[in-house]
Amino acid sequence: MRTVELLADRLLSELQHRPDVYLVGVAGIPGSGKTTFCQMVLNRLPGSAVVPMDGYHLPRQSLNADQINRRGAPDTFDQVAFRADLVRLKETRAGVFPGFDHAAKDPCRGMYRVSPEVSVVIVEGLYVLLSDWRLQGLFDLTVFLDCDLNETTERLAVRHLEAGIVASLEEGRRRALGTDRDNARLILADGCRERANLVLCIS
């Protein structure tokens, strides 16, 4: 946790030197700690808000069997709606955004709200910097949480088990080494890390 605190402080220091920053994009491979990191920043930065990409998962009923098995891959998200909502947020500095209901295993409307009083909005998700999604130009500052691929396996296995996605830790590890690893390699091969303004190494 101390490492996350130090990295949050680095971002806060960067924001102090960039007073005009409004939208911050935070990306990273699966299991890199994006949610924990952003929550830490949120707690330490008055007037901030977080909008997670997870609310833009496509509902299970709209996915085919292959997509359900690969849920979390780029084509299992509504990237068009995600981009449209971020464009509107940048223009109006307000908005209502979906979240992800882990009990229902589907997105839920209206879980996050950004009011005009919010000074900094942090948008976090796997594909925030993916080139095909054309989101990078919307952000005033971009961050990539760099993490060793192997270090993410166990934490992803535990997360999948706790979320009820898998029935055992071993099944969670297989998923982490399958779909999650494929998505991680896609993110790295796409150059998301190299395009970020700020790369933070997390462990």
N, C-alpha and C positions, 0 to 999 in steps of 0.2 A: 504493500500500500504506500510505503514511503516513496518508492520510485514514481508512482502515479502522482503523488503530491508534488514532487519535484518537476515533473513534466508539465503538470497543470500550471505551476508557477512560471515555467518558461513561456508558455503560451500567454499568460497574463502579462508578463514582461513585454512580450512582442506587441500585445494590444496597447500597452501604455505608449509605445513608440509609434503606433498607428491609430491615432484617435478617430480617423474617419472610417474605420472598419465597421461594417454592419453585419454582413453575412460571412460566416466562417465555415468552410467545408472540411470535415474530418473524415478521412478514409483509412482503410487498413484491411489486412487479410482477416478471414474468419478467426475469432479467438484472440485477436490482438489487444482487446480491452477498450474498444471505442466507447462503449456505453459507460463503463466505470470511469474512464478518463473524462468524458463529457459531463458526467454527474459531478465529478470533483470540481471541474471548472465552474459549473453552474452554481455550486455551493459557495464558491469563493469570489464570484463576480456578480455583484448586485446589478439588477436591471437586465440580466441575460435570460435567454430561453433556449431550449434544445428542441429540435425537430428531427426525430429519427426517420430513416428511410424505411424501416420495417413496416410501417403502416401502409406501404405501397406494394406489399405482397399481393399477388392476384389471389382471389378467393379459391379455395380448393375445388369448388364446383365448376370453375372455369378451366381447370387444368386437366390435361390428359394423364394417363398412367405414367408415362415417361417423365413428364414434368413434375408430377407429385414425388417421384423417386429422386428427382434432381432439385427439389424445391430449395430455393436459395440461389440458384443460377440466375444470370441476368434476365433470361426470357421468362422467368416466373414472377417478375415485377412489372408494375404498370409505370414504365419509365416516362410515358407521354404525360400522364397525370402528374407525376412527380415534378417534371420540369415545368409544366404549366403553373403549378402551385407555387414553385419557387420564383418564377418570373413575376407572378402577381404579388408575392411577398416583397420582392425587391422594389417593385413599383409603388406599392401602397403601404409597406411597413406594417402590415397586419394580415391575419389569416387564421383559418381553422384547418387543422391537419389530422389525418387518421393516425391511429396507433395500431399496435398488434395485440390482440387478446390471446394470450398463451393458453388459456383454458379452452377457448373455442378453436384455437389454432387457425384463426383467420383475422383479417384486418377489422378494425372497428372505427367508425366515423367519429370525428369531433373529439378525439382524446387530447389533442394539443391545441392551444390557442396562443397566438402572438398578438399582443395589443400594441398600439402606436407608442406606448411608453417604453417598450423594450428597446434597449440601446444596442445589444449584440445578440444575434441569433446564430446558434451553432447547429449546423446540419450534419448529421453523422450517418454513415452507412458504407457498406462494402464498395458500392459502385459510384460514389460521389465524384470520383475523378476519372471514371472510365471514359475513354475518348469518344466512343460511340454515343454516349449519353449526352454529350455537349453541355455539361453543367459548369465546367470549370470557369468559364467567362462570367458566370453569375456571382462568383464569390470574390470578396475583397481580400481574403486570405485563405490559403489552403494548407492543410496539415495532413501528414501521413504518419501513422503510428507503425513503426517498423518493429517486427517481431520475428524471431526464428521460427521457421515452419514447424520444426519438431516440438518446440515448446508449447505450441497451441494445441497439440493433439489431446493431451490429457484433460485440459480445461474444457475443450469442446465436448469430449466424451461425457464428462460430468454434467455439463450444461444440457446436452441432449437427453440424458437420463432424467434430470430434474424437471425438464420441460415435458416429459412424457412422450418424446419423439421416438425413443427407443426403449426396449424392455430390460436391457442390461448394460453394464459398463463396457463389456466387450463389444456389443453391438454398436455402442456409441463410438468406440475407437475405430471400428470398421467404417462408420459413416465419416468420421473425421479424416480418415485416410483416403476416403473415396470422394464424395461430392465436395466436401469442404476443401480438401487438398486441390481438387481440380479448379475450384473457384479462386483459391489463393494463387495458384500458378497463373491463371488468367489475369488477375489483377497485377501481378508482378511483371508478366510478359508485356502487358499493355503500357507499362511505363508510368503507372500512377505514382509510384514513389518518387521517380525522377522529376515529375512535373510539379510536385508539391512545393510551396514556398518554404515550408518548415517540415523537416523530418525529425521525429522524436523516437528514439530507440527505447522500447518498453520491454520489461522482462517480468 
